[in-house]
Amino acid sequence: MVKIILPQLSEGIQKATVSYWYFKAGDKVNEKDDLVELTTDKATFNLPSPCPGILTEISALEGSTVNVGDSLGLIQES
């Protein structure tokens, strides 16, 4: 399993809000597919898939706030 992790953001930004998931648990994803839209105080951005596989778990639901380094979900690599 590969964790989808919120990476280090701009200087001084330590958290983001999950705006929208482009896939649901059980969906097949390709490497670099946009998985989730995140919003900070300064920007909105998409987080790409780190690998191809099946999105098996979404642990950060839409509307939730996550910190840098937190897991957003899991992908079973294919």
C-alpha positions in Angstrom: 0.0 0.0 0.0 1.2 3.5 -0.8 0.1 6.4 1.4 -1.2 9.6 -0.2 0.6 12.2 1.9 0.1 16.0 2.0 3.5 17.3 1.0 5.4 20.3 2.3 3.6 23.4 1.1 4.7 27.0 0.6 6.7 28.6 3.4 4.5 29.1 6.5 1.6 26.9 5.2 1.2 23.9 7.4 -2.4 22.8 6.5 -4.9 22.5 3.7 -8.6 21.7 3.3 -9.8 18.8 1.1 -12.0 20.4 -1.5 -12.9 17.6 -3.8 -11.9 14.0 -4.6 -11.7 13.2 -8.3 -12.0 9.4 -7.6 -13.8 7.3 -5.1 -12.5 4.3 -3.1 -12.3 1.3 -5.4 -11.5 3.3 -8.6 -8.4 2.6 -10.7 -5.9 5.5 -10.9 -2.9 6.1 -13.1 0.3 7.7 -11.9 0.1 11.5 -12.0 -3.7 11.5 -12.2 -5.2 14.4 -10.2 -6.5 12.6 -7.1 -7.7 15.4 -4.9 -8.2 19.2 -4.9 -6.8 21.0 -1.8 -7.2 24.6 -0.7 -4.9 26.7 1.5 -5.2 30.4 2.6 -3.2 31.3 -0.5 -3.9 28.8 -3.2 -5.9 25.9 -4.6 -4.0 23.0 -6.1 -4.4 19.3 -7.2 -2.4 16.5 -5.7 -1.4 13.8 -8.2 -1.3 10.1 -7.7 2.1 8.9 -6.6 1.7 5.6 -8.4 -0.8 3.5 -10.6 -3.2 1.2 -8.8 -6.6 1.1 -6.9 -7.6 3.9 -4.5 -8.5 1.6 -1.6 -9.1 4.2 1.1 -10.0 7.9 1.5 -9.1 8.9 5.1 -9.4 12.7 4.6 -13.0 13.5 3.6 -14.1 16.5 1.6 -14.2 19.5 3.9 -11.7 18.2 6.4 -8.4 20.0 7.3 -5.2 18.1 7.0 -1.6 19.0 8.1 1.6 18.6 6.2 2.7 14.9 6.4 -0.8 13.6 7.1 -2.2 10.7 5.1 -5.1 11.4 2.8 -5.7 7.9 1.7 -4.2 4.6 0.4 -3.4 3.2 -3.0 -2.9 -0.5 -3.7 -0.1 -0.5 -6.3 -0.7 -2.4 -9.5 
